[in-house]
Amino acid sequence: MAALDKFTPDHAIVDKTSPPSDEGLPTGFDAGQEVALKKITKISSTLTVLVSGLALFSDGYNAQIIGYMEPLFSKLYKEGMSSTIKTRLSNSYLIGEIFGMLFLGFLIDKIGRRTGIVFATLFLVLGVIIATAAHGTTQLGMFWMMIVGRGIAGFGAGGEYPTCGTGSAEASDESQYVRRRRGILVAMATDFAIDLGFVVAGIVALIVLAAYHEQTSDGVWRVCFGLGFVLPVTYPFGIFSSTIIGSLNPNDTLVQNIGYGTVVNAFYLPGCIVGGFLMDWIGRKQTMTLGFVCWAIMGFIIGGALGPIQTITPLFLVLYGIFNSFGEMGPGVATFICGAESFPTPIRGHFLGLAAAVGKAGAAIGTQVFTPIQNSFSDTEKGVQGVFLIGAAFAMVGGLISWLLIPDRERDLESEDARFRAYLESAGYSGAFGESLEKEIKTTAFKL
């Protein structure tokens, strides 16, 4: 039986600068070129992380902008904008993401990370264009065109999650020095980028609204949507932040709702940074568990004392922001890296896409039941209380699951690949996976 002679990903850097003994350097590849290749691989690693960050930043923007536009829709299209349409506008993107994660997560292990992100971006841009150009003979018809467009955009965005998650994790496996800092690097390239898109969406919405002199015009949402294609489990509370604030905001002005929502979402960013450092310091499962528990405690505090808290608007905004920050500090940042480190390279895209899809399914369920839960209570305050208390309870369950069921993983991605290779050999498989060093050199855009 032939042994597997290669098990690095098709764009991994580390093994191509230090190839295994059975592959060796290609013919005519001298020591000087080896030094040049090491420099090129570092540049490639940096570009991979940057591209991943930009792609997911765009995803965050397009996911969140609908939350800021829904109050505008309620004022502009009173006949067509119902609670059902409101939920479907939010959920269409999430459901599209689920299918994109599953399909493109599988595909990138077949066609490669770089090709996968091209396909994902094309779907994202197509969907954004359709949503931006939405029209209909009735308001309801226009909203359904918008829902379809956001579903297509979500499919592309969903494909970028496993692509960027695997790409950034593998790019940060270049050396022991970088590997020890993979937590913060992956956090910045993935979850931080998404959350920055959340915040920028609010800032863009406020700027466009100011340009229209705060008038409720359809040009506001079309410009905000359109900017989404120029840019290439937290979701319910993030997307509905403007709704929550609007229900507790006595003035209920569009600018205040969007502005306050942007302030609350800005708290995601420090949560990502702290979570990235904690993952490298205390471990992945420990950070996820800590985040879940702190998230739950803050949810119980806000839900239990909402009455006096909401009378002081800055206090409510800060506590709500800290609530969101804890969610990102734990499960937000840990989801990407735990999924990437738990599977070998040939099937990493498959299972990271599956894990992300399960998370997005939970987010879609959250957005589906969010408004009905809030409306099921006797008054607005009790409805918001119920949402926070129920969310806090689920967060506590998540903390228990993460502590009891998530194993501590080795930081070296190659260790999992080696075990997978041994498993395949013991099962009688032979062959190779990943691209050879010689092929990578021939196809690189850089010159040695």
C-alpha positions in Angstrom: 0.0 0.0 0.0 1.3 3.4 -1.0 1.8 5.8 1.9 0.2 9.3 1.8 3.0 11.6 0.9 1.3 15.0 1.4 -1.4 16.2 3.7 -1.1 20.0 3.7 -3.9 22.2 2.4 -3.8 23.5 -1.1 -2.6 26.9 0.0 -1.0 26.2 3.3 2.3 28.0 3.7 4.4 26.2 6.3 4.9 22.9 4.6 5.8 24.5 1.3 8.7 26.4 2.9 9.8 23.3 4.8 8.7 20.4 2.6 8.7 16.8 3.9 11.7 14.7 3.2 9.8 12.4 0.8 8.9 15.3 -1.5 12.1 17.4 -1.5 12.7 20.5 -3.4 11.7 20.6 -7.1 14.5 20.2 -9.7 16.5 23.5 -10.1 15.2 25.0 -6.9 18.2 26.3 -5.1 18.8 27.7 -1.6 18.5 31.3 -2.7 15.1 30.5 -4.1 14.1 28.8 -0.9 14.8 32.0 1.0 12.7 33.9 -1.5 9.9 31.4 -1.2 9.8 31.8 2.6 9.4 35.6 2.1 6.6 35.0 -0.5 4.8 32.6 1.9 4.7 35.2 4.6 3.2 37.7 2.2 0.7 35.1 1.1 -0.3 34.4 4.7 -0.8 38.1 5.3 -2.9 38.5 2.2 -5.0 35.5 3.1 -5.8 37.0 6.5 -6.5 40.5 5.0 -8.8 39.1 2.3 -10.7 37.0 4.9 -11.2 40.1 7.0 -12.5 42.2 4.2 -14.9 39.5 3.0 -16.3 39.0 6.4 -16.5 42.7 7.1 -18.7 42.9 4.0 -20.8 40.0 5.4 -21.3 41.9 8.7 -22.3 45.0 6.9 -24.9 43.3 4.7 -26.3 41.2 7.6 -26.8 44.2 9.9 -27.9 47.0 7.5 -31.4 45.4 7.3 -31.8 45.9 11.1 -31.1 49.6 10.7 -33.4 49.9 7.7 -36.5 48.1 9.2 -37.6 51.2 11.3 -37.4 53.2 8.0 -39.5 50.6 6.2 -42.1 50.7 9.0 -42.5 54.5 8.4 -42.2 54.4 4.6 -44.2 51.3 3.6 -47.0 50.9 6.2 -49.1 48.7 4.0 -46.5 46.2 3.1 -44.3 46.1 6.3 -45.8 43.6 8.7 -44.2 41.7 11.5 -44.0 38.6 9.2 -42.2 40.5 6.5 -39.9 42.1 9.0 -38.9 38.6 10.3 -38.5 37.3 6.7 -36.3 40.2 5.7 -33.9 39.3 8.6 -34.2 35.5 8.2 -33.8 35.3 4.4 -30.1 36.4 4.7 -29.6 33.9 7.6 -31.2 31.0 5.8 -29.2 31.8 2.7 -26.1 31.7 4.8 -27.0 28.2 6.1 -27.2 26.8 2.6 -24.0 28.7 1.5 -22.1 27.3 4.5 -23.1 23.7 3.8 -22.6 23.8 0.0 -19.5 25.9 -0.3 -18.0 24.5 2.9 -18.1 21.1 1.1 -17.0 22.6 -2.2 -13.9 24.5 -1.0 -12.3 21.1 0.1 -12.7 20.1 -3.5 -11.8 23.2 -5.5 -9.6 25.1 -3.0 -10.1 28.1 -0.7 -9.2 30.8 -3.2 -11.6 29.6 -5.9 -14.3 29.1 -3.3 -14.1 32.8 -2.1 -14.5 34.0 -5.7 -17.8 32.0 -6.1 -19.0 33.1 -2.7 -18.4 36.8 -3.5 -20.2 36.6 -6.9 -23.3 35.3 -5.2 -23.1 38.0 -2.5 -22.8 40.8 -5.1 -25.6 39.4 -7.2 -27.9 39.2 -4.2 -27.1 42.7 -3.0 -27.8 44.1 -6.5 -31.2 42.3 -6.6 -32.2 43.6 -3.2 -31.0 47.2 -4.0 -33.1 47.2 -7.2 -36.2 45.7 -5.6 -39.4 46.9 -7.1 -43.0 45.6 -7.4 -46.5 46.6 -8.4 -47.3 46.5 -4.7 -45.3 47.1 -1.6 -45.5 43.4 -0.7 -44.2 42.5 -4.1 -41.2 44.8 -3.6 -40.5 43.2 -0.2 -40.6 39.7 -1.7 -38.0 40.7 -4.4 -35.9 42.1 -1.6 -36.3 38.9 0.4 -35.1 36.8 -2.5 -32.2 39.1 -3.2 -31.1 39.0 0.4 -31.4 35.2 0.4 -29.0 35.0 -2.6 -26.6 37.4 -0.9 -26.8 35.3 2.3 -25.8 32.2 0.3 -22.6 34.0 -0.9 -21.9 35.3 2.6 -22.4 31.9 4.1 -19.9 30.4 1.7 -17.3 33.0 2.9 -17.6 31.8 6.5 -15.9 28.4 6.1 -13.7 29.7 3.4 -12.3 32.6 5.4 -12.4 30.7 8.7 -10.3 27.8 7.3 -8.0 30.1 5.3 -7.2 32.4 8.2 -6.6 29.5 10.6 -4.3 27.7 8.1 -2.5 30.9 7.2 -1.7 31.5 10.9 0.0 28.1 11.2 3.2 29.2 9.5 5.4 29.1 12.6 5.4 28.3 16.3 5.5 32.1 17.0 2.4 32.8 14.9 0.7 29.6 16.1 0.8 30.7 19.7 -1.1 33.9 18.6 -3.6 32.2 16.3 -6.5 33.0 18.7 -6.2 36.8 18.4 -5.2 36.6 14.7 -8.2 34.5 13.7 -10.5 36.6 15.9 -9.4 39.8 14.2 -9.7 38.3 10.7 -13.2 36.8 11.3 -15.4 37.9 14.2 -13.9 41.3 14.7 -14.2 42.0 11.0 -17.9 40.9 11.0 -18.7 43.1 14.0 -16.8 46.1 12.5 -19.2 45.6 9.5 -22.1 45.8 12.0 -20.8 49.2 13.4 -20.0 50.7 10.0 -23.5 49.7 8.7 -24.9 52.0 11.4 -22.5 54.8 10.7 -23.3 54.6 6.9 -27.0 54.6 7.7 -26.7 57.8 9.8 -24.6 59.5 7.1 -27.0 58.6 4.3 -30.0 59.7 6.4 -28.3 63.0 7.1 -27.7 63.5 3.4 -31.4 63.1 2.9 -32.1 65.6 5.7 -33.6 62.9 7.8 -36.4 62.4 5.3 -37.9 58.9 5.0 -37.1 58.4 1.3 -36.6 55.1 -0.5 -33.2 56.5 -1.6 -31.9 56.0 1.9 -32.3 52.2 2.0 -31.3 51.8 -1.7 -28.0 53.7 -1.1 -27.3 51.8 2.1 -28.0 48.4 0.4 -26.0 49.3 -2.7 -22.9 50.1 -0.7 -22.9 46.5 0.4 -21.4 45.2 -2.8 -18.8 47.9 -2.9 -17.2 46.6 0.3 -16.1 43.1 -1.0 -25.4 33.4 17.6 -25.4 37.1 18.5 -27.5 37.8 15.4 -30.9 38.2 17.0 -29.8 40.7 19.6 -27.6 42.5 17.0 -30.1 42.7 14.2 -32.9 43.6 16.6 -30.9 46.1 18.6 -32.7 49.0 16.9 -36.0 47.3 17.6 -35.3 46.8 21.3 -34.0 50.4 21.7 -37.0 51.8 19.7 -39.5 50.0 22.0 -37.8 51.6 25.0 -37.0 55.0 23.4 -39.8 57.5 24.3 -39.0 59.8 21.4 -38.7 56.8 18.9 -37.0 58.9 16.2 -35.3 57.1 13.4 -31.9 58.8 13.9 -31.9 58.0 17.7 -32.9 54.3 17.0 -30.1 53.8 14.5 -27.6 55.9 16.5 -28.3 54.0 19.7 -28.2 50.7 17.9 -24.8 51.6 16.5 -23.4 52.5 19.9 -24.6 49.1 21.3 -23.1 47.2 18.4 -19.8 49.0 18.9 -19.4 47.0 22.1 -18.9 43.9 20.0 -15.5 45.1 19.0 -13.7 45.1 22.4 -15.3 41.8 23.1 -13.7 40.2 20.1 -10.3 41.6 21.0 -10.4 40.4 24.6 -11.7 37.0 23.5 -8.9 36.7 21.0 -6.3 37.3 23.6 -8.0 35.1 26.2 -8.1 32.1 23.7 -4.3 32.3 23.4 -3.9 32.8 27.2 -6.3 30.5 29.0 -7.5 28.3 26.1 -10.4 27.9 23.6 -13.0 26.1 25.6 -12.2 28.1 28.7 -12.8 31.4 26.8 -16.0 30.1 25.3 -17.4 29.0 28.7 -16.4 32.2 30.4 -18.1 34.2 27.7 -21.3 32.2 27.9 -21.4 32.5 31.7 -20.7 36.3 31.7 -23.3 36.7 28.9 -25.9 34.9 30.9 -25.2 36.8 34.1 -25.5 40.2 32.3 -28.7 39.0 30.6 -30.3 38.1 33.9 -29.2 41.5 35.4 -30.7 43.5 32.5 -33.9 41.3 32.3 -34.4 41.3 36.1 -33.9 45.0 36.6 -35.1 46.4 33.3 -37.6 48.8 34.9 -35.1 51.1 36.8 -32.3 50.5 34.2 -34.4 51.8 31.2 -35.1 55.1 33.0 -31.4 56.0 32.5 -30.8 55.7 28.8 -26.9 55.8 29.0 -27.0 53.1 31.6 -29.2 50.8 29.5 -27.0 51.4 26.4 -23.8 50.5 28.3 -25.3 47.4 30.0 -26.8 46.2 26.7 -23.4 46.8 25.0 -21.6 44.9 27.7 -24.1 42.1 27.2 -23.3 41.9 23.5 -19.5 42.2 24.2 -19.6 39.1 26.5 -21.3 37.1 23.7 -18.5 38.0 21.3 -15.8 37.4 23.9 -16.8 33.8 24.3 -18.8 31.9 21.7 -18.4 34.6 19.0 -14.6 34.4 18.6 -14.2 30.8 19.8 -16.6 29.4 17.2 -14.3 30.0 14.2 -11.1 28.7 15.7 -12.6 25.7 17.6 -14.2 24.6 14.3 -11.0 25.1 12.3 -8.8 23.3 14.8 -11.1 20.3 15.3 -10.9 18.8 11.9 -8.1 17.8 9.5 -7.4 19.8 6.4 -9.1 17.7 3.7 -12.5 17.9 5.5 -12.0 21.2 7.4 -14.2 23.1 5.0 -17.0 20.4 5.2 -17.3 20.5 9.0 -16.5 24.1 9.7 -19.3 24.9 7.2 -21.6 22.5 9.0 -20.7 23.9 12.4 -21.3 27.5 11.2 -24.6 26.4 9.6 -25.9 24.9 12.8 -25.0 28.2 14.6 -26.8 30.2 11.9 -29.8 27.9 12.1 -30.0 28.9 15.8 -29.7 32.5 14.8 -32.5 32.1 12.2 -34.7 30.5 14.9 -33.9 33.3 17.2 -34.9 36.0 14.7 -38.1 34.0 13.9 -39.3 33.8 17.5 -37.9 37.2 18.7 -40.8 39.4 17.7 -43.5 36.8 18.7 -42.0 36.3 22.1 -41.8 40.1 22.7 -45.4 40.6 21.5 -46.7 37.7 23.6 -46.3 39.7 26.8 -48.8 42.2 28.2 -46.7 45.3 27.6 -43.5 46.3 25.8 -41.3 46.4 28.9 -42.3 42.8 29.9 -41.6 41.7 26.4 -38.1 43.0 26.4 -37.5 41.5 29.8 -38.7 38.1 28.6 -36.4 38.2 25.6 -33.3 39.0 27.8 -34.2 36.4 30.5 -34.8 33.6 27.9 -31.6 34.5 26.1 -29.7 34.5 29.3 -31.0 31.0 30.1 -29.9 29.7 26.8 -26.5 31.3 27.3 -26.1 29.4 30.6 -26.9 26.1 28.9 -24.3 27.0 26.2 -21.7 27.5 28.9 -22.4 24.1 30.4 -22.2 22.4 27.0 -19.0 24.1 26.0 -17.3 23.2 29.3 -18.4 19.6 29.3 -18.3 18.6 25.7 -15.6 20.8 23.9 -12.2 19.1 24.2 -8.9 21.0 24.6 -7.2 20.9 21.2 -3.5 21.1 20.2 -2.5 24.3 18.6 -0.6 22.6 15.7 -3.0 22.0 12.8 -0.6 19.4 11.4 -1.2 17.1 14.4 -4.8 16.5 13.4 -3.7 16.0 9.8 -1.2 13.4 11.0 -3.9 11.5 12.9 -6.2 11.6 9.9 -3.5 10.3 7.7 -2.8 7.4 10.0 -6.5 6.7 10.1 -6.8 6.6 6.4 -3.7 4.3 6.1 -5.2 1.9 8.7 -8.4 1.8 6.8 -6.5 0.8 3.6 -6.6 4.1 1.8 -3.6 5.4 -0.2 -2.9 8.5 -2.2 -2.3 12.1 -1.5 -4.2 15.2 -0.6 -3.2 18.8 -1.0 -1.1 20.3 -3.7 2.6 19.6 -4.1 5.3 22.2 -3.5 6.3 22.2 -7.2 2.7 22.8 -8.3 2.3 25.7 -5.8 5.5 27.3 -7.1 4.3 27.1 -10.7 0.9 28.6 -9.9 2.0 31.4 -7.6 1.5 35.0 -8.7 4.8 36.0 -7.2 8.2 35.5 -8.9 11.1 33.8 -7.3 
